[in-house]
Amino acid sequence: MKIFRTCIGVAFTCATPLMSEAQEAKSFAYTQPMEGVYAQYWTAQELAVQDAYAGQPHRLYVEGQGKLGEFHGILNLDCTTPRFSTWLAQSEYLSSDAVPAEVINGLRVIWCEG
């Protein structure tokens, strides 16, 4: 039993510096108005913070829910050269064509300029 307690103590000691250096996670939310009372809600968050690799694309999980249906996708957001941004994966129901320009522009503001 002493060995177990020692390992736990070491694990917390080793993890403490990593937790204190962690940055606050960025997130994005946008409500796309639609006809009448309907709307499409878009959210995004980064899958893994890549600050250690400056200049690398941000890998974002983008989700949409509402009147148009559900969308789930992973976007490789290239801040240096926007045209090199690519969808690594996307849902079968709604394609990435359904993601409005306001969402892409908002993602660029938060992750590329922020």
N, C-alpha and C positions, 0 to 999 in steps of 0.2 A: 504494500500500500504506500510506503514511503516513495518508491520509485515513481508511481503515478502522480503523486503530489508534486514531486520535483519537476517532472516533465511539464505539468500544467503551469507551474511557476515560471519556468523558462520560456514557455510558449507566450505567455502574457508579456513578459519582459521583451521578447523579440518583436512582438506585434505592436507594442506601444509606439515606437518611433514611426512605423508605417502609418498608423492611424492618425498621428498628430500631423504628418506631412500631407495627408490626403486633402485634395481640394474639394470645394463644394461642387456637387454635380450640377451641371447646367440642364435645363429642360425647356421645352417649347410647347405652347398651346395656342391654337387659333380656331375660331369659330367661323366657318364659311356659311354665310346666310344663304338661304334658299327660299323658294316661294312660300308664302304664308308663314306659318309658325315653324317650319322645318329648317333644319341646319345640319351641317356635317362638321364634326368635331375632329380636329387634327392635333396630335401630340407627338413629341419626339424626345428622345434622350440618347445620350452617348452610351454605346455598349461597353467601351473601355477607354478611359481617359488616356490620351496619347501625348501628353505634354513632354514626356521624356524623349519623344521622337519628333522634334520640331520639323515642320514642313510636310509631315505625313498626313494623308487624308484622315478625316474624322469618320468613324464608323457609327452611324446613327440608326436607331430603330424608330421607324415612323409608323404611326397607327392612325387610321381614320375610322370613325363610326358615325352613323347617322342616316339621313335620307338616302344617300347614294349607295349605302351598304358598307361592308367592312373592307378595310385595306390594312395589310401588314407588309412592311418592306424594310429592307436594310439598305441604306444609302451610304456609299463611300463618297463623302463630301470633300472634294479637293478645293481648298481655299486658294492655292496658288494659281491653278488653271481651272476655272469653273467648268469648262467643256469636258474635262477629264473626270468629272463626277459621274459615277455609275451606280445603278441599282444592282446590288449583289444578289438580292432575292426579293420576291414580291408575291403577294397572295394571288390566288387564282381568280377570285371573284372580281375585284377591281384591279386594274393595271396601274402602273405608275403614271399613265396619261391622265388619270383622274386627280392626281395631286396638283392643286392649284399653284400658280406662280407665287402667290402670297406666302405659301408654306415654304417653298424653296428659298425665297428671298429672306424670310424670317430666320430660317436655319442659318443662312450665310451671315446675317447680322449677329446672331448669338455666337456661333462657333468660329467665324472667320474674323469678325471685327471686334468681338467682345473680349 
